[in-house]
């Protein structure tokens, strides 16, 4: 008898329970990408000055904490420093017993306690030496760098990462100020951008396919329906019904401008029954509200048009990334049908369950048909390359088709350097022209990098990072670079703002405040998660935070 009972429903796995909240954000595909990722944290590059001042690296550890908790595959901390008493005052991932021990080893040990599923390793060898091993860097999906770092080491790391297509996040946190910049590969496509759900609705009411037209024809005679049925006709079918009436008096055309859409909206509103207890019908209210946003003819967004027009999409090679192969197939679909593949989603609406499910199936069926056509094109492209590449998973093609209208291609930028890049100089000047801009803080951090670089030059006689002459020299040099092309943006007031920002960095002798570094670590980790999961649109490319005013700004530098 017990054989006839249904088997017990399978509950969520332990991993699903553990990561439940984040799975709602980036789903299983994002979690898998996270678990397959290893992150490199370069938390210091040796003493800053002859007094053995070191970068405390709190912001780097706080960032890593926020990546260990959601379950990255593993991490490696590179940090030659030993734990000092000042470290114990700002770094929550050190204990009193850690004093004098390797800071990389101690922070690694305590970070691993947060999540036993994450593998952690450490190294006390300077990053420049580690990079001599060509197998070291390719093991990572993301590089985090805690600044300030001497210029030669940062250049070596950024150049090697760029060649391998590995993103780099360069962070600073000193006193009440912090900043971080993201270096992405030259082309960094994001398929799952997670736009506002309302912008993803593609109902195709202006150019419906036969099955949808047939469904609309079934409600041709609304007057014969009783009040319950009349008040539960899905608004999509209501709009199709009234569109057919409109076309009869407008030479077969749908409403095309605001005036016509307003007239059509009143036509729909007039069809609602008001002699009921509610004094109206919710489904008609939904139809009226949807007129302006649902009757627009299809037009290709600039972001996907840019992808279609790129050489990587037009001229595929045997080693082209999957993204470009699918993009080429979707472009072929668009050229044939003048629309993108249907996403297949349907918004909630007032309707009887059976009617809603029936309408939902019509949209899903059309989406599957479009997906099959794109998949056939992808397979044909793959076949043209012979056995040189493995087939792209159908799930990857499906995700692309569902999100095709909102795909974003970011053109990666280098870590900004004012004294090297005229484009950065121009962007900074423009930012300085904005009242209350936080750009002076970003400039102050670049001055700090220059000071550290000078202190670590071979033969330097400067003993301390708080040397007045060194700070004055580098401040005037950076200001001079900004003034060289167009001094209009760097007047006396702006110069004073830059010097005031450098005073905050000097006041703490490049030291960190834990609360500022903790907050910044959360911001940096958020961008790191976007990069690792390839979901949501990441920073492009610099964020500045002022803890005194509790303000932040983003700049493209």
Secondary structure as GFF3:
##gff-version 3
##sequence-region A 1 557
A	DSSP	three_ten_helix	2	4	.	.	.	ID=ss1
A	DSSP	alpha_helix	14	18	.	.	.	ID=ss2
A	DSSP	alpha_helix	20	35	.	.	.	ID=ss3
A	DSSP	beta_strand	38	42	.	.	.	ID=ss4
A	DSSP	alpha_helix	58	68	.	.	.	ID=ss5
A	DSSP	beta_strand	74	78	.	.	.	ID=ss6
A	DSSP	alpha_helix	85	90	.	.	.	ID=ss7
A	DSSP	three_ten_helix	96	98	.	.	.	ID=ss8
A	DSSP	alpha_helix	103	112	.	.	.	ID=ss9
A	DSSP	beta_strand	119	123	.	.	.	ID=ss10
A	DSSP	alpha_helix	127	130	.	.	.	ID=ss11
A	DSSP	three_ten_helix	137	139	.	.	.	ID=ss12
A	DSSP	beta_strand	142	146	.	.	.	ID=ss13
A	DSSP	alpha_helix	151	164	.	.	.	ID=ss14
A	DSSP	beta_strand	167	174	.	.	.	ID=ss15
A	DSSP	beta_strand	177	183	.	.	.	ID=ss16
A	DSSP	beta_strand	188	190	.	.	.	ID=ss17
A	DSSP	three_ten_helix	197	200	.	.	.	ID=ss18
A	DSSP	alpha_helix	210	217	.	.	.	ID=ss19
A	DSSP	three_ten_helix	222	224	.	.	.	ID=ss20
A	DSSP	alpha_helix	227	230	.	.	.	ID=ss21
A	DSSP	alpha_helix	235	249	.	.	.	ID=ss22
A	DSSP	alpha_helix	258	270	.	.	.	ID=ss23
A	DSSP	alpha_helix	282	294	.	.	.	ID=ss24
A	DSSP	alpha_helix	302	309	.	.	.	ID=ss25
A	DSSP	alpha_helix	311	314	.	.	.	ID=ss26
A	DSSP	alpha_helix	322	337	.	.	.	ID=ss27
A	DSSP	alpha_helix	353	384	.	.	.	ID=ss28
A	DSSP	three_ten_helix	386	388	.	.	.	ID=ss29
A	DSSP	alpha_helix	394	403	.	.	.	ID=ss30
A	DSSP	three_ten_helix	404	406	.	.	.	ID=ss31
A	DSSP	beta_strand	408	410	.	.	.	ID=ss32
A	DSSP	alpha_helix	422	432	.	.	.	ID=ss33
A	DSSP	alpha_helix	439	455	.	.	.	ID=ss34
A	DSSP	alpha_helix	468	485	.	.	.	ID=ss35
A	DSSP	three_ten_helix	487	489	.	.	.	ID=ss36
A	DSSP	alpha_helix	492	507	.	.	.	ID=ss37
A	DSSP	alpha_helix	514	533	.	.	.	ID=ss38
A	DSSP	beta_strand	542	546	.	.	.	ID=ss39
A	DSSP	beta_strand	551	555	.	.	.	ID=ss40
###
